[in-house]
Amino acid sequence: MLMNETIGPLVGFVHADDLPWVNAGPVGLQVLRVSPDTWVVRNRFKAPFQLPRHKHTGSVHAYTFSGRWRYAEYGIDYVAGTFIHEPPGSVHTLMIEEDSDILFIIEGAFIEYDADGAISSVVDGESTLNAYFALCDAAGVPRPEGILR
């Protein structure tokens, strides 16, 4: 960590234009930060799209830049300009109603469930970063060095 004796630790930053977008099917992914407890991603979803039902182990904050999406269980549309907070333990099914651009700040991991309610996968910051790098490699895009840690 960089330090300045007068002001303490320097503020980490990354400019989104310096990080590539990669696609995993209908989902564009840009990873902005990964630490042991928090990860920040921006997703561009093509509608219609649905994530499997999942549970968050920590809080999630999200900001919608464009589009319209919802959680199947709640019946509320989140449109451009909407900021949400999900408490730890939230269980839901994300549904993209219109092409959407959303920033997620995720604490902990999320646990995906299959149709029978069994755990099908666990996704955290490190696994997301590894997937992002693999998608960069597959697309022939250099792995970015500016992701905050």
C-alpha positions, 0 to 999 in steps of 0.5 A, spaced: 500 500 500 502 506 498 503 511 503 504 519 504 506 520 511 502 527 512 495 524 509 496 516 510 494 511 505 493 513 498 486 512 495 486 506 490 483 508 483 481 505 477 478 508 471 473 504 467 476 505 460 482 502 462 478 495 464 476 491 458 469 488 457 468 481 456 462 477 454 460 470 457 454 469 453 449 474 454 452 478 460 458 483 459 463 483 465 468 488 467 471 487 474 473 493 478 475 491 484 477 484 488 479 483 495 478 478 500 471 480 502 468 485 497 468 485 489 465 490 484 463 488 478 459 492 472 455 487 468 451 489 461 445 484 460 442 482 454 434 481 455 431 476 456 436 473 461 435 470 468 440 468 473 439 462 477 436 463 484 441 464 489 443 467 496 448 472 498 452 471 504 454 478 505 450 485 503 450 487 496 449 494 493 447 495 486 446 501 481 442 501 475 445 505 469 440 503 464 435 498 463 430 494 467 430 488 471 427 485 477 427 479 482 422 474 481 420 474 488 419 481 489 415 484 483 419 490 483 422 493 477 429 497 478 430 502 472 435 507 470 437 511 476 435 506 482 440 504 487 438 498 491 441 494 498 440 487 499 442 485 506 446 478 507 442 472 506 438 475 501 435 469 496 432 471 489 432 470 482 435 476 478 431 477 471 433 482 466 427 485 463 430 490 458 438 490 456 441 493 463 447 496 465 448 495 472 454 496 477 454 491 483 458 491 490 458 484 493 460 483 500 462 475 501 459 470 496 453 468 493 451 461 493 447 458 486 441 453 487 439 448 481 431 447 480 431 442 486 434 447 491 441 443 491 447 448 491 450 448 484 456 453 485 459 458 489 461 464 486 466 469 490 470 475 488 476 470 486 472 466 482 469 472 478 476 475 477 479 468 474 473 467 470 474 474 467 481 473 466 479 467 462 474 470 458 480 476 456 484 470 454 479 467 450 477 473 447 485 475 445 484 481 450 490 483 454 489 481 462 488 488 465 493 490 471 489 496 474 484 492 478 484 494 485 485 489 490 
